Amino acid sequence: MVYSSLHRESVTLFCPSKKLSVILSTRGRKLRENLNMDDFDDSGSWDGDPYDRSYDSLHGEDHEGEGGDEEDMAVQQECLEAFGNRDYIMEPGIFNMLQRYFQHGGAPEQVIDLLSTNYTAVAQMVNVLAEWLILTGMKPTEVQDMVEDHLKELVLKHFDPKKADTIFSEEGETPAWLEEMIAHPKWRSLFYKLAEDYPECLMLNFTIKLISDAGYQGEITSVSTASQQVEVFSRVLRTSLTNLLEGGEEGLEKNLPEIIKMVCHGEHTYLYSQALLQYLKEEEGGSAVRRISQELQKAAKDLGRDVTEMTLALGKASSYPRACQALACMLSRNALNPADITVLFKMYSGNNPPPVEVIRSPLFFELFMQALFKPGSKLNPEHKPKYIYLLAYAASVHETWKKNKRTAIAKDELKSTSQAIERATNLCCKERSEVVAELGTLYSCIRVPVVAMGVLRWIDWTVSEPSYFKLLTDHTPIHLALLDEISTCHPLLHPHVLKFLIRLLETTYPDLDVLVQLELKKTLLDRMVHLLSRGYVVPIIQYIKGCIDRGDTDISLIRHFVTEVIDIIAPPYSSEFVQLFLPIIENEAITGNLRTPDESDPVSDFIGHCRSNFVVMT
């Protein structure tokens, strides 16, 4: 029997080492299991001696004709070339190749010679070296990570998508080793990286589907390949949206960048995702779904993709062609114009206006902010009331809908909102001294949310001027003082205020004296302390802790912040606050000068209270 000869001679004649004989013997046993036994007669030999077939072929005596002879020789040559590759006996396709070779009259001696001669035992040598490293004291997990990381680098460097696609044509089914690989996080991450680099590879696309089917779709949010398979994309999108909706504001900030990358991969993925979100808004409602949809729209715009037509087509604007056309024109050009504003003004001031949702878009709001609150904006006074009316309408009007039919429009706050916007925009256009004189009026206007947002943007644009702080003489500029009022009245604007303060704090002011810079930054920290006092605690403490860890902030500024915070806080404290703030307080470099020997100071009191009431994580 051929397989018996292979098994026997691998042990007695061509075995360079005992380990090789075991490997070849094992392969021989597996070959017996894989060969088609119908090709053998009852005696266990091939039907027709393979050696005789080879001899007859050489002398042109093949009963099947010369065509079969040439085919046999070609197949044998192809197989022998494969057997001559290094460590080919370790290849998954060795059994199929051997079966094919023998079925076309190949001689066993050549196979054994080629496989044994070209066996270099790379995998086995790696195992030996790994065992030596473990004997030297390394942990097995460290050795395993080292080998796997190196393998990943080699695969990334030498991966050939064309060869990878031949795996399925050779195997005829999903290879068992592939299913084993996707069970391990490290190899899944390798497939994600390869799928990003080779999006057209069929083998990788199939592997991504296998990973999704196995329940790991939550890991695929950054893989653009998933965007090409609707089944995989649907699973990944569902998982990502669930994480966003359940994670709250913190989860939104953490997971949004990945879902943006996936959704904005192409027009088809964006349209599919927004259509799904539109369905959820109509069926389930909720501001969270609307927020995600708007964030995706804004992200697509930031990436330079014009999604205006798709956004309007999916929403209620499609039922109002004139409003849709006016909006599309302004959003596509990213600028308002009097003609289209006039069209919208006439429609929304009529008896049956379009749904407020049509103009309640963050991108549209941003254009209004730039037109009405940005210093230097040139707006025709004749058209300004129309701009103000539309912004107030979008910000204050509430509609009641039942079964896709509007049953009521509440305009109770429209007039007061319009008046507040008008007064605020007029004040923002005046000189600083005039603003101070009418500060009370501006404070009352700031209580309206849309005005507060507009004033915040006005402050940002004004303070960002390079010469602003250079010409200041006040200890607390009026623009920064207005931030305190915004923080007091509008908790939803707290993240925006903090982001603005952080940007100012981290800006360098080369034209200012060092001491003046320190005083300015203390003023900014005072604004942060006020923001903390209004309930926005953890993000601010996290930022200050980050400044200490990076070592890029003057220690006197940290000490000033700590002193101000200690003066305004009192028990009970949350565990999260203690875990963040206590390490700062206990830092000798920061609070060493604030403590007294008898520990009767506020710093020592805070430390004592925390130590006696909390388990502090180190």
Disulfide bonds with the S-S distance in Angstrom:
none
